[in-house]
Amino acid sequence: MIAGVLLYHIKNPEATFWALVDIMYEKHLRMIYLNEFKHLHNHCNSIMHHISNKLNDLHQHMIDLDIIPASFLNGWLLSLMSTSIPMEHMHLVVDNFKK
């Protein structure tokens, strides 16, 4: 999914490949796919910690509804949210990896 998003915006297969390499190695996104997704779970826990601290009403609502955060956070993180954000706006997410 990430390669598809990059190719959609970059339009050049070779440049897309090198952008993917940069994101995976230089920005350390590769880590979320290793060690039985240990880093992915850490990211999910960190996001939920921030939600509970900053958006307590939302956090409580999720608890009341028995919403398991990993059920949506895993997919969002693994795809850089490309399954939720319209493709024409994904450049805003991808641009953040350039910093």
Phi, psi and omega in degrees: 000319181295317179297321179296318178297315180298315180297322179301320184269327184273324177071001181235118184303317182292317178295325177296316178303312182291329175293320178295317177301316180299314181296318183288320186259312183285325179263002173064023177293334180303329184299330182289344180266355186259166174050053179055038176062030181305314181291329176298314179296323178296319178296317179299315179297321179295317178298316180294326176298316179294320178296316181294328179279321187260330184232062187300322178298317177297315180302313180296322178297319178296320177296315180300326181268004183055040178279127178266111185306323181299337181295335176242330182293320180303310180297320179298314183290319181293335181251010186055035179068015182291347176276350183243332183263132178304141185306323182291347178253355183296337179301333178293323177288312182298322180300330179294339179279347179283343184278000000 
